[in-house]
Amino acid sequence: MSNAAIGYLRVSTDDQATSGLGLEAQRTAIQAAAQRLGLKVTAWHEDAGVSGAASLERRPGLLAALAEVERGAVLVVAKRCRLSRDPVVTAMVERLTDRKGVRILSAAGEGTDGDDPSSILMRRIVDAFSEYERLVIKARTKAALGAKRRRGEVCGGSVPYGWRQVGDQWVEDDAEQRVMADIVAARTKGMSLRAIAAALTAKGLTTKQGGAWGASQVSRVLRYAAEAQQRRAS
């Protein structure tokens, strides 16, 4: 059996913040595991800043590793969650490696490396918890951003229609707030999104980006208005 190994690294911003699994930490763990098992890492591939939920086609590093690893060799990751936090993607990777006669090895020793029933069960459990951790991180991030928005703090991205940025705060833009109020009033009267957009365009008004109004832009402003009303009521 070949003693060749391919090292694969993946990290996203969330992962670095919550798990400490930076690229160098992963590389160190993989090198230590390879040395312990008498394997020689012949190549490294990585996906830096790639979410664990990313589809396989959005993982050039992983695709390159799968293309390079040969029969009898080993694909080594620091932890199994580095492959993916989506069980479907992980299953696809396993299918590809199985067809090539390649083993997937976790440097963390998670009990998932064998082909016996217990190892297979552990793989499924570890994969499920990886997805669970991703969903928890997503929920916490959403809650934190929601809290910032309710406080009127900047949360990244573009400033919504009706507001402008002053320092690290969003403050109401009087002119845009008046347009927003007109949009809400028109919608309350039963006007369609397209009709509202046409009326705004006829008045010579533009979106925040200076473009023409469309149904999607009107719908977005209505959502901003509803969120603002909820903030004021809370």
N, C-alpha and C positions, 0 to 999 in steps of 0.2 A: 504494500500500500504506500502511496506517495506521502512524503512528509511535508508537502508544500501547503501553504495556507495563504488565503487572501484576506486581508483585513478590511473591514467595512466600518466606516464611522458616519454617524448622522447626529445632528444636533439642531434643535430649534431654539428660538429665544426663550420660550416658556420652559423648555427642558433645562437649559443652562441655569435659569433662575431658580427652579424648584428642586432639581436633582443633583446639581454639581457635576453632571456628566458632560463637561466640555470636551472638545476634540482631543486635547492633549491627555486628559484623564482617560479617555477611551483608548487612545493609542497605547498608553502605559499599561492598561489592564490587558489589552490584547497581546502585547509583547510578552508580558509576564506569563500569561496562560500558554502561549506558544512555546516559550522556553521550558515551562514545566512539563509540557506534553511532547517535547522533542520535535516540534514543528518549526518550519522556517517560513516566516512571512515574506513572500516574494513580491507582493504588490499591495498598495493601499488605494482605496477608493473612498470618497466621502461625499456626503450631501450636507453642506453647511447651510444653516438657516432654513431647513426644509421641515415642514410640519410632519408629525407622525401620521397625520390623516391624509397626507398627499398620496395621490394615485401612483401606480408604478411608472406610468409614462412621464411623470413629473419628478422622477428620481434618477437622474443621469448617472450618479455615482453608483447606485445599486445596480442599475442595468449594466454598467461597465464591469462591475465585479462579477455579476452572473455570467457575462459573456466571456470573461477571462478565466474563471475557475474551471479546472479540468477534472475529469473522472478520477476519483480516488483522493482528490484534494479536499480541503476544508475551508469553509467560509466562516470566518471568526468575527464575532461582534462582542462588544463589551457587555451588553445585556441584550436579551431577546427583544426588548421593546425598541432597540435601535433599528431593527428590521422595519417595523411599522407599529403604529398603534391602531391599525385597522385590521381586524382578523381576516377580512377578505383578501387584502393585499398580502398579508403574511402567508395565507394559504396558497396564494399564487406563487410566491417565492419558494415555498416548500415543494410545490409541484414541479417547478422548474429545476430545482436542485436534485430532487429525487430522480428525475429523468436523466440527469447527467451523472448520477452516481456520486453526488457530492453531499457531504455532511455539513450541517450548520452547528457551530459550536458557540456556546455562550461562555465568555470568560468569567462571568459571575458565578458559574457553577450552580445553575438554577434547577438542576435535576431534569433537564429537558433534552439532553443530548443523545440518549439511547433510542433504540427502536422497540423496546419492550413496552407492554401496556401502561406501566406506571409512568414512564417517560412521556409517552404520547398524551396521557391524561394531564401531566404537569404542563406540557406545552399549551394545551387548550386552556388550562387555568391561568397560566402566566399571560397568554394572549388576551384573555378576557379582562384581566386586571389592568393590562396596559391600556385597553380601550376605556375602561372605567376611569383610570387616572386622567386620560385625555379629556373625557367628558367633564370631570370634576374641575380641571383647570379651566376649561372653556366656561363653565357655569360661574366660577369665581371671578374670572376676568369680566364677564358680562355684568355681573352684579357690581363689581368695582367701578366699571365705566358708567353704569346707570347711576350710581351714587354721585359720581363726579358731575354728571349732566344735571342731576337734580340740584346740585350746589352751584351750577353755572360755571364749573371749571372746564378748561380746555381738555379734551380727551383725544387729541390727535385727529388727523384728517381735516377736511375743509370745514369752515364755519358754516352752519346751516343758514338758510334764508331767514331773514328777520333779526339776525344778530351780527355783530362785528366783534373782532377780538381786540381787547385792550389789556396788555400784559398777559397774564395767564387766565384771564376771565373772558367769558362771552357776555357782552352787554347788548341790550336791545337797540336795534337800528330803527329810529323813528319812522323814516320813509318806508322801509321794508315792512315794518310792523303794520303800517296803514294799508299797504297792498295786501298783506296777509289777512287783515281783518276784512277787506273787500272780498277776498277769495272765499273765506269762511262764510260770509254773508250770502254770496252768490250760490255757494253749494247748499246752504240751508234752504234757499228758495227753490232748490230743485234743478239748478243748472247742471248740465253735464260737464265733465272734466274738459272735454274738447271745446265746448262753448265758452267756458271760463278762459281757457288758453287763448282762444280767438279774440275774446274781448280785451284781454291784457295786451295782446299784440297790436290790436287796433288803437289802443291808447299810446302806443309807442314804448311800452314798458318791456324790459328785458329781465332775464333770470340773473342770478348773482354772478354767473360767469359771463354775462353779456350776450347770451344766446337767445334764440326765440323760445317762446313758451310752447309746451306741448302737454298732453294729458298726464304724462309721467311726472313732469316737473310740478304741475298743479297738485297731483296726488301727494308728492313728497312734502310740499309746503303745508298741506292739510295735516299731514302726520306731525310735522314740527309744531303746528299750532295746537294739536291735541296734546302732545307731550308737554308743551309749555303750560297749558291749562291744568294738567295734572300736577305739575311742579308747584304752581301757584296755590292749588287747593291743598297740597300736603303741608 
